[in-house]
Amino acid sequence: MRLPSPATKWCHITWSTAGRRKFLNIAALARFCERSLCEALAEAGWSGEAAVLPNRVQVLVQVPAAMERSEVIARVRTVATAVVRKAGATPGTRRVWEEACWCSTLTNGIAVEAVRRHLRAIGHQLSVTAR
């Protein structure tokens, strides 16, 4: 007997800013971008969490199971670009992100929770060091 495929999957995506420039080195700006990114993903019907570091972004996002990895990456990075440009964190028309990124599809709840804890720890660490 075949089990039905799940309706959604979780993806953990991480990528760096172009040239590893520190566009997001102000903690308040990074937190604003995190919230805005999560809100924009929710508007697209996806739930997720984000950790925005000065030169890197990590996102945990729940997407439709049938969606291709390349499409998930493209859509998340497009949303992230719009968020950081709207926040005024990047210079005009310059490239924002490195071309390459890393994406993993998480296969169980334990992995999802581990990534979620990791992202929250990053956020907490940044807010403590910014004080």
Rosetta blueprint (number, residue, H / E / L):
1 M L
2 R L
3 L L
4 P L
5 S L
6 P L
7 A L
8 T E
9 K E
10 W E
11 C E
12 H E
13 I E
14 T E
15 W E
16 S E
17 T E
18 A H
19 G H
20 R H
21 R L
22 K L
23 F L
24 L L
25 N L
26 I L
27 A H
28 A H
29 L H
30 A H
31 R H
32 F H
33 C H
34 E H
35 R H
36 S H
37 L H
38 C H
39 E H
40 A H
41 L H
42 A H
43 E H
44 A L
45 G L
46 W L
47 S E
48 G E
49 E E
50 A E
51 A E
52 V E
53 L E
54 P L
55 N L
56 R E
57 V E
58 Q E
59 V E
60 L E
61 V E
62 Q E
63 V E
64 P E
65 A L
66 A L
67 M L
68 E L
69 R H
70 S H
71 E H
72 V H
73 I H
74 A H
75 R H
76 V H
77 R H
78 T H
79 V H
80 A H
81 T H
82 A H
83 V H
84 V H
85 R H
86 K H
87 A L
88 G L
89 A L
90 T L
91 P L
92 G L
93 T L
94 R L
95 R L
96 V L
97 W E
98 E E
99 E E
100 A E
101 C E
102 W E
103 C E
104 S E
105 T E
106 L E
107 T L
108 N L
109 G H
110 I H
111 A H
112 V H
113 E H
114 A H
115 V H
116 R H
117 R H
118 H H
119 L H
120 R H
121 A H
122 I H
123 G H
124 H H
125 Q H
126 L H
127 S H
128 V H
129 T H
130 A L
131 R L
